[in-house]
Amino acid sequence: MISTKKLSFLFLFLIAQVTFLGAQSLSTYNFLKLDVDARSSSMAGSFVSIENDANSIFYNPAGLSTLTEKKASVGFFKYLLDINSGNVAYSQKYKDLGYFGVGIRYINYGSFDKYDEDLVNLGTFGANDIALSLGYANKYKDRFNFGANLKFIYSSYDEYNSSAVALDAGALVQLPEYMMSVGASLLNLGTQLKPYMDTRENLPLDLRLGISKRLEHLPLTVNAGFCRLADNYDKFFDRFKNIIIGGEFNINEFVDLRIGYNNQQRQDLKTGTSIGLAGFSAGLGIKYQERYRLDYSFNSLGKIGSTHRVNIGFNLN
């Protein structure tokens, strides 16, 4: 007979996998494939080529060396099933050594009742995941930016826990004469140090490519790219269905409107003939006194529901 511990672990593991629709793969720590902050998620995660944002540490560490001042960001993420998440990012240049950053993302699945085989209540148990990223980035001849993160991951489901170490690496090329930037990153390249049970599992390796273009006669930046290019597919070109597109429209120097579309997520969340707004996202950014920024995002998961994120950004110079 399966032990109570194994039953509770398997139940919570199943809940975690269902939660991350749109991020399925034969891997663990799939929370790492969720978009992190409000600005990036409002543009469907098309963030690998974005400049001057501390949250680049979660998508492309090379973006840290495009920062023009010390920056920090603190955010909260309301997910499905009363699942809550938080994130913190900070980056600055240190003398002539380069740019250093730190990023933390945390997700709490809440409390669950635990029962034995006879349905006797044994109390409650909790579950959470956390990842700490330590980043470094620098420039080569002004245009070319490169960076890497060392990432530590810890996960706990009831009495089962796991840990891992991973590497993120990326590059970003700035083309100011074309008002354009191009980026690429490889995320979550690593291994489990301690598995949940007896078998080691793969980390959710993610290869991303992207381009950002500021339009010449319109205050609009268009971001387009691909994510999950490292996932396994029967046909090679199927991976390019993972296209993500985002736009940021500057209403004025204080207000930005954003919209995004994730093609693969829309297909993953299709239920029957109904699909609704699944895969679409939108958001708003408000700046105050050049030192503070409030970002909000809304992401539709179709009939399953929707998610909301809020971030507060700080320029610390």
Secondary structure as UniProt FT lines:
FT   HELIX           4..19
FT   TURN            20..22
FT   HELIX           30..33
FT   HELIX           38..42
FT   TURN            43..45
FT   TURN            48..49
FT   HELIX           54..58
FT   HELIX           61..66
FT   STRAND          71..78
FT   TURN            81..82
FT   STRAND          84..94
FT   TURN            95..97
FT   STRAND          98..115
FT   TURN            117..118
FT   STRAND          121..140
FT   TURN            141..143
FT   STRAND          144..157
FT   TURN            158..159
FT   STRAND          160..175
FT   HELIX           176..178
FT   STRAND          180..194
FT   STRAND          206..214
FT   STRAND          220..226
FT   TURN            229..230
FT   HELIX           236..241
FT   STRAND          243..250
FT   STRAND          255..262
FT   HELIX           263..268
FT   TURN            272..273
FT   TURN            276..279
FT   STRAND          280..288
FT   TURN            289..291
FT   STRAND          292..300
FT   HELIX           302..304
FT   STRAND          306..315
//
